[in-house]
Amino acid sequence: MTNIIVAFSKWEDAKSIKNILVKNGFQVIAVCTSGAQALNSLEGLSGGIVVSGYRFEDMLFQELCEYLPKGFQMLLVASASRMGDRTIQDVVCLPMPLKVHDLITTVEMMCESQRQERIRQKKVPAKRSGKDQQLIQKAKALLMERNHMTESEAHRYIQKCSMDSGTNMVETAQMVISLNLM
């Protein structure tokens, strides 16, 4: 479930937005009346949505947006005159007066977008350091020399051993090297 923080300068506005979101099944973890409170609420969270008004007592929404950690999106709720015709980069905007249906569908869309991004990030394999790459290359070279394998066969062998033993390829390469040194 996506973490949602509601931040408006007026407590009543923030509470109303929170109640609408909670009634529609969203998890609101904080209600704030200043930018600093909103930023403090983000501590320890890996991602989420900040539903924000235009101005706080300590900053504008743009400053809050600049300080948002990676993995957070902002939904700005402000009058059309404040937003003008310009599009604000990395900020989803909803005009006032706010329609409940528009708020719910926009938050649902943003939650789905974040869910898709988490799935996409899980699929991206971790980058190996140069040292780890050299270790794997050394293990492949040993297998190629001693067992007369091609590079792709040596790679597949290390990969299969890694999967069978439940270790990563670097650890498997280290085992291959240590066994061949004996």
Salt bridges, closest charged atoms under 4 A:
GLU112 OE2 - ARG115 NH2 2.81
GLU117 OE1 - ARG120 NH2 2.68
GLU151 OE2 - LYS140 NZ 3.44
ASP164 OD2 - LYS160 NZ 2.83
